Amino acid sequence: MSLTVDDVNKIAYLARLGIDAQDTESYAQDLSGMLDLVAQMSAVNTDDVTPMAHPLDQAQRLRPDQVIETNNREAFQAIAPQVEAGLYLVPKVIE
Amino acid sequence: MQWETVIGLEIHTQLATKSKIFSGAATAYGAEPNTQACAVDLGLPGVLPVLNEEVVRMAVKFGFAIDAEVADVSVFARKNYFYPDSPKGYQISQMDHPIVGIGHMDIEVDGITKRIGVTRAHLEEDAGKSLHEDFHGLTGIDLNRAGTPLLEIVSEPDMRSAKEAIAYMRKIHELVQYLEISDGNMQEGSFRCDANVSIRPKGQEEYGTRTELKNINSFKFVEKAINIEVERQIEIIENGGKITQETRLYDADKNETRSMRSKEEANDYRYFPDPDLLPVIISDELRTQVRADLPELPQIKRQRFIAEYQLDAETAGILSSTKQLAHYFEALVKSSGCDAKTCSNWVTGDLLGVLNKQSLDIAQSPISYERLAGLLQRIADNTISGKIAKQVFEAMLNSEDDADAIIESQGLKQITDSGAIEAIIDKIIADNPAQVEQYLNGKDKVFGFFVGQTMKASQGKANPGEVNKILQGKLKR
């Protein structure tokens, strides 16, 4: 399977990545190579293999339902670009 | 052309845990902005989510209650999108392996029972809140809600009218509260609903193109939003147009739905298994525990009320609609020793009337079941008449006293002493010779006049049975 330049641009947009136009072609080739590798693996018969959702063959550990966090707003907001009335301020997201 | 409406609902119900789904921050409603958003909720680098065991237990409980398959293994996935109220750049949700699989919920509309399929229910984290007003052209973000556990319950497109959709939504709402997995508070956003709506010519198998109505947060608006959207779709199609698959927002003020501006790409969420979380295994031990904890479900309670107390279906439905109300009713029957019919009349009529008027729920009732039982016992033993009982009930609303104290202090005890009633009647007969004559000449209706006058003269305290008996004796034709 080979990705086009358009595919690469779309993926980059979805991930909000800025890429240089001159690099797009080589990204397309690299990514296509990876997909080829996946295609090669897909060709193996895995009928009797249970799919794994995670490379570690373990179950998720659970924690008790307890509130253990305290209010650290001041510390967190000290590194935020802009805050007001306890809120983080961001560029307007609706018109 | 006859059109058929097809509706599927996605209900987000907030699970009533103390802490968040993947962090130990509090979920309490109404805190100062961002005081309950910890490093995990903020998506700061280097943190790891750890799943809350109570969230898993609650989801399993819901699964059992709708007769669904509960997965042995379920997997969390990342749903990728960028929006400032979701600081990680993705929402942790479930895609291919939800915790609850296919189940069902029976609804009743116009006396007909219908089974609605539940496709799945999966766990996910809620996003934060955006405040768009008045921050010098900027948006304010409160992340207290980010990471709050949600159970998203997805139905099959099995509903054929807004009425059915409401009935289904109410049943799910009732159930999550019964199971005590959610407070169901719609004002606070604990129970929200998106509706997928399409139309098709009656008789056609194939579904039409659907639109998704977002975040409709009251039962009333669900009905209105669906009906107005169906009208819109019919009009477009009948004018030769086509429905665009899109997300629409219901505007309650204008009673219309409108398209939410959204780019094509916005729906490309690129789900993949979250590498920060391992698969969740539901053990046999947990299953056994949850089954043992399962309360009597509303549907079953309703049937039992009909059988055990000989209630009609509607009354049984009202009384079993919440766990607290059902308990109030059963405790009242037991402690008053009165028949269930009398108890149900007082609860559904007088008591719920007052509670509705004052927007209270049964837990906030100004009259406990013990006090109401005391009142019903005084009716049963003829201390007071049913009419006087209403007066005592009114007085109880504004006082802590029990029925006996109010009857005593207001002198409301029924007069059963026939001598005293006779004296009243004798005076009325003497004062109204014209009416006596009319009655003796065959005008039966006048009998009611004498009963009324006697009750009035006794301030409602004369025993009506006794009054009738004595009057009949004295006015023999």
HADDOCK unambig.tbl for C-alpha pairs under 7 A between the chains (distance, minus, plus):
assign (segid A and resid 53 and name CA) (segid B and resid 75 and name CA) 6.91 0.50 0.50
assign (segid A and resid 53 and name CA) (segid B and resid 273 and name CA) 6.40 0.50 0.50
assign (segid A and resid 53 and name CA) (segid B and resid 279 and name CA) 6.55 0.50 0.50
assign (segid A and resid 54 and name CA) (segid B and resid 275 and name CA) 6.56 0.50 0.50
assign (segid A and resid 54 and name CA) (segid B and resid 278 and name CA) 6.22 0.50 0.50
assign (segid A and resid 58 and name CA) (segid B and resid 278 and name CA) 6.78 0.50 0.50
assign (segid A and resid 59 and name CA) (segid B and resid 278 and name CA) 5.65 0.50 0.50
assign (segid A and resid 59 and name CA) (segid B and resid 279 and name CA) 5.44 0.50 0.50
assign (segid A and resid 59 and name CA) (segid B and resid 280 and name CA) 5.78 0.50 0.50
assign (segid A and resid 59 and name CA) (segid B and resid 281 and name CA) 6.07 0.50 0.50
assign (segid A and resid 60 and name CA) (segid B and resid 277 and name CA) 6.49 0.50 0.50
assign (segid A and resid 60 and name CA) (segid B and resid 278 and name CA) 4.50 0.50 0.50
assign (segid A and resid 60 and name CA) (segid B and resid 279 and name CA) 5.53 0.50 0.50
assign (segid A and resid 60 and name CA) (segid B and resid 280 and name CA) 5.15 0.50 0.50
assign (segid A and resid 62 and name CA) (segid B and resid 50 and name CA) 6.43 0.50 0.50
assign (segid A and resid 62 and name CA) (segid B and resid 51 and name CA) 5.11 0.50 0.50
assign (segid A and resid 62 and name CA) (segid B and resid 52 and name CA) 5.67 0.50 0.50
assign (segid A and resid 62 and name CA) (segid B and resid 53 and name CA) 5.12 0.50 0.50
assign (segid A and resid 63 and name CA) (segid B and resid 50 and name CA) 6.53 0.50 0.50
assign (segid A and resid 63 and name CA) (segid B and resid 51 and name CA) 6.08 0.50 0.50
assign (segid A and resid 63 and name CA) (segid B and resid 52 and name CA) 5.07 0.50 0.50
assign (segid A and resid 63 and name CA) (segid B and resid 53 and name CA) 5.66 0.50 0.50
assign (segid A and resid 64 and name CA) (segid B and resid 52 and name CA) 6.01 0.50 0.50
assign (segid A and resid 64 and name CA) (segid B and resid 53 and name CA) 5.73 0.50 0.50
assign (segid A and resid 65 and name CA) (segid B and resid 17 and name CA) 6.80 0.50 0.50
assign (segid A and resid 65 and name CA) (segid B and resid 18 and name CA) 6.26 0.50 0.50
assign (segid A and resid 65 and name CA) (segid B and resid 19 and name CA) 5.74 0.50 0.50
assign (segid A and resid 65 and name CA) (segid B and resid 52 and name CA) 5.68 0.50 0.50
assign (segid A and resid 65 and name CA) (segid B and resid 53 and name CA) 6.52 0.50 0.50
assign (segid A and resid 65 and name CA) (segid B and resid 54 and name CA) 5.92 0.50 0.50
assign (segid A and resid 66 and name CA) (segid B and resid 18 and name CA) 6.37 0.50 0.50
assign (segid A and resid 66 and name CA) (segid B and resid 19 and name CA) 5.72 0.50 0.50
assign (segid A and resid 66 and name CA) (segid B and resid 24 and name CA) 6.14 0.50 0.50
assign (segid A and resid 67 and name CA) (segid B and resid 18 and name CA) 6.50 0.50 0.50
assign (segid A and resid 67 and name CA) (segid B and resid 19 and name CA) 5.17 0.50 0.50
assign (segid A and resid 67 and name CA) (segid B and resid 24 and name CA) 4.69 0.50 0.50
assign (segid A and resid 67 and name CA) (segid B and resid 25 and name CA) 5.44 0.50 0.50
assign (segid A and resid 67 and name CA) (segid B and resid 26 and name CA) 5.46 0.50 0.50
assign (segid A and resid 68 and name CA) (segid B and resid 24 and name CA) 4.95 0.50 0.50
assign (segid A and resid 68 and name CA) (segid B and resid 25 and name CA) 6.42 0.50 0.50
assign (segid A and resid 69 and name CA) (segid B and resid 24 and name CA) 5.36 0.50 0.50
assign (segid A and resid 69 and name CA) (segid B and resid 25 and name CA) 4.87 0.50 0.50
assign (segid A and resid 69 and name CA) (segid B and resid 38 and name CA) 6.71 0.50 0.50
assign (segid A and resid 71 and name CA) (segid B and resid 35 and name CA) 4.98 0.50 0.50
assign (segid A and resid 71 and name CA) (segid B and resid 36 and name CA) 6.17 0.50 0.50
assign (segid A and resid 72 and name CA) (segid B and resid 35 and name CA) 6.82 0.50 0.50
assign (segid A and resid 73 and name CA) (segid B and resid 34 and name CA) 6.21 0.50 0.50
assign (segid A and resid 73 and name CA) (segid B and resid 35 and name CA) 5.54 0.50 0.50
assign (segid A and resid 86 and name CA) (segid B and resid 33 and name CA) 5.45 0.50 0.50
assign (segid A and resid 86 and name CA) (segid B and resid 34 and name CA) 6.43 0.50 0.50
assign (segid A and resid 87 and name CA) (segid B and resid 33 and name CA) 6.17 0.50 0.50
assign (segid A and resid 87 and name CA) (segid B and resid 34 and name CA) 6.78 0.50 0.50
assign (segid A and resid 87 and name CA) (segid B and resid 140 and name CA) 5.31 0.50 0.50
assign (segid A and resid 87 and name CA) (segid B and resid 141 and name CA) 5.23 0.50 0.50
assign (segid A and resid 87 and name CA) (segid B and resid 142 and name CA) 5.52 0.50 0.50
assign (segid A and resid 88 and name CA) (segid B and resid 140 and name CA) 5.52 0.50 0.50
assign (segid A and resid 88 and name CA) (segid B and resid 141 and name CA) 4.95 0.50 0.50
assign (segid A and resid 88 and name CA) (segid B and resid 142 and name CA) 6.85 0.50 0.50
assign (segid A and resid 89 and name CA) (segid B and resid 138 and name CA) 6.13 0.50 0.50
assign (segid A and resid 89 and name CA) (segid B and resid 139 and name CA) 5.51 0.50 0.50
assign (segid A and resid 89 and name CA) (segid B and resid 140 and name CA) 4.62 0.50 0.50
assign (segid A and resid 89 and name CA) (segid B and resid 141 and name CA) 6.19 0.50 0.50
assign (segid A and resid 90 and name CA) (segid B and resid 138 and name CA) 5.72 0.50 0.50
assign (segid A and resid 90 and name CA) (segid B and resid 139 and name CA) 5.26 0.50 0.50
assign (segid A and resid 90 and name CA) (segid B and resid 140 and name CA) 6.49 0.50 0.50
assign (segid A and resid 91 and name CA) (segid B and resid 138 and name CA) 4.99 0.50 0.50
assign (segid A and resid 91 and name CA) (segid B and resid 139 and name CA) 5.99 0.50 0.50
assign (segid A and resid 92 and name CA) (segid B and resid 137 and name CA) 6.38 0.50 0.50
assign (segid A and resid 92 and name CA) (segid B and resid 138 and name CA) 4.70 0.50 0.50
assign (segid A and resid 92 and name CA) (segid B and resid 139 and name CA) 4.86 0.50 0.50
assign (segid A and resid 93 and name CA) (segid B and resid 139 and name CA) 6.86 0.50 0.50
